[in-house]
């Protein structure tokens, strides 16, 4: 940014140059000299050659740059073009309030290929609230005239910059700007600090103001690019920001004042007098020296340059801590969140949720609820939405195999008119398990016909399709399975909402069984051939007596969960769809598991009592939830190869294994904590044991230095749940017994 004139012909009361803490403009030359321009162009050219840069952006700024006059601006532009055009692509722009702009100025800009941006705060009411002459006259008419000149010479029109004021009607502002057909709109938060905060009628007034515009922008097809919104969308996809006020990219801006002084970003003028100063000048210092200045370096550190609060924020990759100047507070300098942090969190979360990002970014409240170990129905719906997208993507990968063609054709036809039926089948946990195996060479793509057939049955659509058998079983997800001899060529006939298997007179139909309790229903899955991902202990088809025992135990276990653990019951009711029976271990004890690709399902060997079944349901469903979270966001560095001791296992675990175990045992600790109120003694021992194990594991995760900012936020939520349990009184003998159990386990594992 090159300041070509240090004074202005307007007296905007929100101007960061004249109305805030830094008043250095008073001692600057009014206009930049030709000598300073030559030094500036030379320093930039020197930097380009030294670092092999292929592109440089220069904005001619002020004050008001047009006060420099047409002749001087022409000399400045010619000097910059002459020194840089042969070396790199020079993006040269001027930013003006527009009141002096006329065709003669535009002719100069056209000659030197300069784009023009104009400051305008919206309609007349909004603009005249701040952008007036010193005598109070309106600038609106002259600015609109300038914009109309640019609209006729669109090759020079860069866009409009609007400084927000929440007293203005956001939609009136947005519509007024759009009517001027700008190539881009920039919305600028009013420059403020914690010492001098912005006017704020409500806690998130600026987010609420921008959200109304964003929703209209989306509904109208985003016809005018808005830099702030585009930057949020880009950074949410892992791309770079388009503005220094968002994102984690290192800042690369330097300001050259009219006297040749190098300064940091102009916005720092709101912090304190002298805040942007570097003490360096174009005559004596090159740009490498500027780049080594501590103030510049502080804005090159990305995530590492942010305070702990920002680093743990779930939207930090988009927010980036906000504009550097907006973090200032006397005493802690810039080591703070933005004074607009609550607004940025709400806005970014809304944008991600509103446009259904491909990653199905989780809302802030959902992350907080899940991190605490819980999560209600709404939170489960976010996880389910992510799983649906993932499953559809996997199916799209499978369908290219020739044996999947018939199933794919039927499924896509059904999806166009009967999507709820298709979703009901695709939500079956083992559809993803099958698809994932197919894509790694371990599954049969022809099974897609079975999935499509099940959807046709649910939709009541007449069809005929050849099914794929797996070990002599023709399985229809969510419905059941025909058992027939291997190698049978079977076609399913669906007509008048009834279905039969043609060509297999000896086929036996095994309908899916359901477990029901107090309005809650899950599948008791004992026919799906892909449930064997849980291991060799998966039980076969249950007898009626065995199924009855499951129903009785489930009803009792669910009653206990609802009465004693309602925070877990809400999530289970929202997303647990399937229970797979396992064969009891031959050596006794309990057995349970969750499969990484089978969201909504847990596998359990029917335990001896309903309380243990309740515990196993809660425990394994924690793995289900966390697996879905990890499908959607990164909680840790996936390149991290460290191994960690988990207090409950004899082997060292990778970081995800430790994270999964810790999250699962959060529920185990909570179960025994509540259980103590009704069954003391052994419950006290178990609570003492698991609360200590869980707390120790949380500390191991914290010291791994491998968690992402969102992972740290998630871990903080786990810690908030677990820490109060450490203070709960437990009988001394129970603590001693728990310590003895832990020591025996540690000795058996060989851990140190």
ChimeraX attribute file (.defattr): number of C-alpha atoms within 10 A of each C-alpha:
attribute: neighborCount
match mode: 1-to-1
recipient: residues
	/A:1	21
	/A:2	22
	/A:3	23
	/A:4	32
	/A:5	25
	/A:6	26
	/A:7	21
	/A:8	19
	/A:9	15
	/A:10	21
	/A:11	16
	/A:12	20
	/A:13	14
	/A:14	17
	/A:15	18
	/A:16	20
	/A:17	22
	/A:18	21
	/A:19	14
	/A:20	20
	/A:21	17
	/A:22	22
	/A:23	17
	/A:24	15
	/A:25	17
	/A:26	11
	/A:27	9
	/A:28	17
	/A:29	16
	/A:30	20
	/A:31	21
	/A:32	22
	/A:33	17
	/A:34	13
	/A:35	12
	/A:36	21
	/A:37	24
	/A:38	16
	/A:39	18
	/A:40	25
	/A:41	21
	/A:42	19
	/A:43	18
	/A:44	19
	/A:45	20
	/A:46	18
	/A:47	15
	/A:48	18
	/A:49	13
	/A:50	10
	/A:51	9
	/A:52	11
	/A:53	13
	/A:54	11
	/A:55	13
	/A:56	16
	/A:57	11
	/A:58	18
	/A:59	19
	/A:60	23
	/A:61	21
	/A:62	27
	/A:63	24
	/A:64	23
	/A:65	25
	/A:66	25
	/A:67	20
	/A:68	19
	/A:69	14
	/A:70	17
	/A:71	10
	/A:72	17
	/A:73	21
	/A:74	16
	/A:75	14
	/A:76	23
	/A:77	21
	/A:78	14
	/A:79	17
	/A:80	21
	/A:81	20
	/A:82	12
	/A:83	17
	/A:84	21
	/A:85	14
	/A:86	10
	/A:87	18
	/A:88	17
	/A:89	14
	/A:90	18
	/A:91	15
	/A:92	19
	/A:93	23
	/A:94	23
	/A:95	22
	/A:96	25
	/A:97	25
	/A:98	23
	/A:99	20
	/A:100	17
	/A:101	20
	/A:102	15
	/A:103	12
	/A:104	10
	/A:105	16
	/A:106	21
	/A:107	14
	/A:108	16
	/A:109	21
	/A:110	15
	/A:111	11
	/A:112	19
	/A:113	18
	/A:114	23
	/A:115	21
	/A:116	26
	/A:117	26
	/A:118	25
	/A:119	20
	/A:120	29
	/A:121	27
	/A:122	26
	/A:123	18
	/A:124	18
	/A:125	15
	/A:126	24
	/A:127	24
	/A:128	19
	/A:129	16
	/A:130	20
	/A:131	24
	/A:132	18
	/A:133	15
	/A:134	12
	/A:135	8
	/A:136	13
	/A:137	11
	/A:138	19
	/A:139	20
	/A:140	22
	/A:141	11
	/A:142	16
	/A:143	21
	/A:144	18
	/A:145	16
	/A:146	20
	/A:147	28
	/A:148	14
	/A:149	17
	/A:150	25
	/A:151	16
	/A:152	10
	/A:153	14
	/A:154	17
	/A:155	14
	/A:156	20
	/A:157	22
	/A:158	20
	/A:159	25
	/A:160	27
	/A:161	23
	/A:162	21
	/A:163	20
	/A:164	22
	/A:165	24
	/A:166	19
	/A:167	13
	/A:168	17
	/A:169	16
	/A:170	21
	/A:171	17
	/A:172	16
	/A:173	22
	/A:174	22
	/A:175	15
	/A:176	17
	/A:177	22
	/A:178	18
	/A:179	8
	/A:180	15
	/A:181	18
	/A:182	22
	/A:183	18
	/A:184	18
	/A:185	25
	/A:186	20
	/A:187	17
	/A:188	15
	/A:189	18
	/A:190	20
	/A:191	24
	/A:192	26
	/A:193	23
	/A:194	20
	/A:195	15
	/A:196	16
	/A:197	13
	/A:198	16
	/A:199	13
	/A:200	12
	/A:201	10
	/A:202	9
	/A:203	11
	/A:204	17
	/A:205	18
	/A:206	24
	/A:207	23
	/A:208	18
	/A:209	20
	/A:210	23
	/A:211	21
	/A:212	14
	/A:213	20
	/A:214	24
	/A:215	15
	/A:216	15
	/A:217	19
	/A:218	14
	/A:219	10
	/A:220	10
	/A:221	8
	/A:222	14
	/A:223	13
	/A:224	15
	/A:225	16
	/A:226	19
	/A:227	18
	/A:228	20
	/A:229	24
	/A:230	15
	/A:231	22
	/A:232	28
	/A:233	20
	/A:234	16
	/A:235	22
	/A:236	25
	/A:237	16
	/A:238	12
	/A:239	15
	/A:240	18
	/A:241	25
	/A:242	17
	/A:243	16
	/A:244	18
	/A:245	21
	/A:246	23
	/A:247	29
	/A:248	25
	/A:249	20
	/A:250	17
	/A:251	20
	/A:252	13
	/A:253	16
	/A:254	19
	/A:255	20
	/A:256	24
	/A:257	27
	/A:258	22
	/A:259	22
	/A:260	24
	/A:261	20
	/A:262	25
	/A:263	24
	/A:264	23
	/A:265	22
	/A:266	19
	/A:267	20
	/A:268	27
	/A:269	25
	/A:270	27
	/A:271	28
	/A:272	19
	/A:273	14
	/A:274	16
	/A:275	19
	/A:276	24
	/A:277	19
	/A:278	16
	/A:279	12
	/A:280	18
	/A:281	21
	/A:282	23
	/A:283	16
	/A:284	10
	/A:285	14
	/A:286	19
	/A:287	19
	/A:288	13
	/A:289	11
	/A:290	21
	/A:291	15
	/A:292	11
	/A:293	15
	/A:294	11
	/A:295	17
	/A:296	21
	/A:297	15
	/A:298	17
	/A:299	20
	/A:300	17
	/A:301	14
	/A:302	17
	/A:303	21
	/A:304	13
	/A:305	19
	/A:306	24
	/A:307	15
	/A:308	15
	/A:309	14
	/A:310	25
	/A:311	24
	/A:312	21
	/A:313	23
	/A:314	27
	/A:315	27
	/A:316	25
	/A:317	26
	/A:318	27
	/A:319	26
	/A:320	28
	/A:321	32
	/A:322	23
	/A:323	23
	/A:324	25
	/A:325	26
	/A:326	29
	/A:327	25
	/A:328	25
	/A:329	20
	/A:330	11
	/A:331	7
	/A:332	9
	/A:333	13
	/A:334	21
	/A:335	18
	/A:336	20
	/A:337	25
	/A:338	25
	/A:339	24
	/A:340	26
	/A:341	20
	/A:342	15
	/A:343	20
	/A:344	25
	/A:345	20
	/A:346	18
	/A:347	24
	/A:348	24
	/A:349	21
	/A:350	20
	/A:351	21
	/A:352	21
	/A:353	16
	/A:354	15
	/A:355	13
	/A:356	14
	/A:357	15
	/A:358	13
	/A:359	16
	/A:360	21
	/A:361	26
	/A:362	22
	/A:363	20
	/A:364	17
	/A:365	12
	/A:366	18
	/A:367	21
	/A:368	20
	/A:369	17
	/A:370	22
	/A:371	23
	/A:372	21
	/A:373	26
	/A:374	25
	/A:375	23
	/A:376	20
	/A:377	15
	/A:378	13
	/A:379	23
	/A:380	23
	/A:381	14
	/A:382	19
	/A:383	24
	/A:384	20
	/A:385	14
	/A:386	22
	/A:387	25
	/A:388	15
	/A:389	14
	/A:390	17
	/A:391	21
	/A:392	16
	/A:393	13
	/A:394	19
	/A:395	23
	/A:396	12
	/A:397	14
	/A:398	25
	/A:399	19
	/A:400	12
	/A:401	13
	/A:402	11
	/A:403	17
	/A:404	18
	/A:405	17
	/A:406	17
	/A:407	22
	/A:408	23
	/A:409	13
	/A:410	20
	/A:411	23
	/A:412	14
	/A:413	13
	/A:414	20
	/A:415	16
	/A:416	9
	/A:417	11
	/A:418	18
	/A:419	16
	/A:420	14
	/A:421	20
	/A:422	23
	/A:423	15
	/A:424	15
	/A:425	23
	/A:426	23
	/A:427	23
	/A:428	20
	/A:429	25
	/A:430	26
	/A:431	25
	/A:432	25
	/A:433	22
	/A:434	25
	/A:435	27
	/A:436	19
	/A:437	16
	/A:438	20
	/A:439	15
	/A:440	8
	/A:441	10
	/A:442	11
	/A:443	17
	/A:444	19
	/A:445	24
	/A:446	23
	/A:447	25
	/A:448	26
	/A:449	25
	/A:450	23
	/A:451	25
	/A:452	29
	/A:453	33
	/A:454	27
	/A:455	29
	/A:456	27
	/A:457	21
	/A:458	18
	/A:459	18
	/A:460	17
	/A:461	17
	/A:462	15
	/A:463	15
	/A:464	18
	/A:465	18
	/A:466	19
	/A:467	26
	/A:468	25
	/A:469	24
	/A:470	17
	/A:471	12
	/A:472	17
	/A:473	24
	/A:474	28
	/A:475	27
	/A:476	25
	/A:477	26
	/A:478	26
	/A:479	19
	/A:480	20
	/A:481	24
	/A:482	22
	/A:483	20
	/A:484	20
	/A:485	14
	/A:486	12
	/A:487	11
	/A:488	16
	/A:489	15
	/A:490	20
	/A:491	18
	/A:492	20
	/A:493	17
	/A:494	20
	/A:495	15
	/A:496	10
	/A:497	12
	/A:498	11
	/A:499	18
	/A:500	16
	/A:501	22
	/A:502	14
	/A:503	12
	/A:504	16
	/A:505	8
	/A:506	11
	/A:507	20
	/A:508	13
	/A:509	16
	/A:510	16
	/A:511	16
	/A:512	17
	/A:513	18
	/A:514	16
	/A:515	21
	/A:516	16
	/A:517	15
	/A:518	9
	/A:519	6
	/A:520	14
	/A:521	14
	/A:522	19
	/A:523	19
	/A:524	22
	/A:525	29
	/A:526	24
	/A:527	27
	/A:528	23
	/A:529	20
	/A:530	18
	/A:531	25
	/A:532	19
	/A:533	18
	/A:534	19
	/A:535	12
	/A:536	9
	/A:537	18
	/A:538	19
	/A:539	20
	/A:540	16
	/A:541	14
	/A:542	16
	/A:543	9
	/A:544	9
	/A:545	9
	/A:546	12
	/A:547	18
	/A:548	13
	/A:549	12
	/A:550	21
	/A:551	18
	/A:552	14
	/A:553	22
	/A:554	23
	/A:555	17
	/A:556	16
	/A:557	21
	/A:558	24
	/A:559	18
	/A:560	18
	/A:561	23
	/A:562	17
	/A:563	10
	/A:564	14
	/A:565	20
	/A:566	14
	/A:567	16
	/A:568	21
	/A:569	22
	/A:570	19
	/A:571	24
	/A:572	26
	/A:573	18
	/A:574	18
	/A:575	23
	/A:576	23
	/A:577	23
	/A:578	23
	/A:579	22
	/A:580	25
	/A:581	26
	/A:582	23
	/A:583	17
	/A:584	18
	/A:585	11
	/A:586	7
	/A:587	6
	/A:588	8
	/A:589	10
	/A:590	17
	/A:591	17
	/A:592	22
	/A:593	22
	/A:594	24
	/A:595	22
	/A:596	17
	/A:597	23
	/A:598	25
	/A:599	29
	/A:600	26
	/A:601	29
	/A:602	29
	/A:603	30
	/A:604	24
	/A:605	23
	/A:606	23
	/A:607	19
	/A:608	11
	/A:609	12
	/A:610	21
	/A:611	20
	/A:612	15
	/A:613	25
	/A:614	23
	/A:615	20
	/A:616	26
	/A:617	27
	/A:618	26
	/A:619	24
	/A:620	23
	/A:621	26
	/A:622	28
	/A:623	25
	/A:624	25
	/A:625	27
	/A:626	21
	/A:627	20
	/A:628	21
	/A:629	21
	/A:630	13
	/A:631	16
	/A:632	19
	/A:633	16
	/A:634	14
	/A:635	21
	/A:636	21
	/A:637	14
	/A:638	12
	/A:639	7
	/A:640	14
	/A:641	10
	/A:642	11
	/A:643	15
	/A:644	18
	/A:645	19
	/A:646	24
	/A:647	24
	/A:648	19
	/A:649	15
	/A:650	15
	/A:651	14
	/A:652	16
	/A:653	16
	/A:654	15
	/A:655	24
	/A:656	19
	/A:657	14
	/A:658	23
	/A:659	23
	/A:660	16
	/A:661	22
	/A:662	28
	/A:663	25
	/A:664	23
	/A:665	25
	/A:666	26
	/A:667	28
	/A:668	22
	/A:669	25
	/A:670	20
	/A:671	24
	/A:672	23
	/A:673	20
	/A:674	15
	/A:675	19
	/A:676	17
	/A:677	10
	/A:678	8
	/A:679	11
	/A:680	12
	/A:681	12
	/A:682	15
	/A:683	19
	/A:684	25
	/A:685	23
	/A:686	23
	/A:687	26
	/A:688	27
	/A:689	24
	/A:690	25
	/A:691	24
	/A:692	22
	/A:693	19
	/A:694	27
	/A:695	20
	/A:696	15
	/A:697	23
	/A:698	21
	/A:699	12
	/A:700	18
	/A:701	21
	/A:702	15
	/A:703	10
	/A:704	14
	/A:705	12
	/A:706	19
	/A:707	22
	/A:708	19
	/A:709	23
	/A:710	21
	/A:711	25
	/A:712	22
	/A:713	22
	/A:714	23
	/A:715	23
	/A:716	18
	/A:717	18
	/A:718	24
	/A:719	19
	/A:720	12
	/A:721	15
	/A:722	22
	/A:723	14
	/A:724	10
	/A:725	17
	/A:726	13
	/A:727	8
	/A:728	9
	/A:729	10
	/A:730	15
	/A:731	11
	/A:732	12
	/A:733	12
	/A:734	20
	/A:735	19
	/A:736	14
	/A:737	17
	/A:738	21
	/A:739	16
	/A:740	13
	/A:741	14
	/A:742	18
	/A:743	13
	/A:744	11
	/A:745	16
	/A:746	18
	/A:747	11
	/A:748	11
	/A:749	16
	/A:750	9
	/A:751	14
	/A:752	6
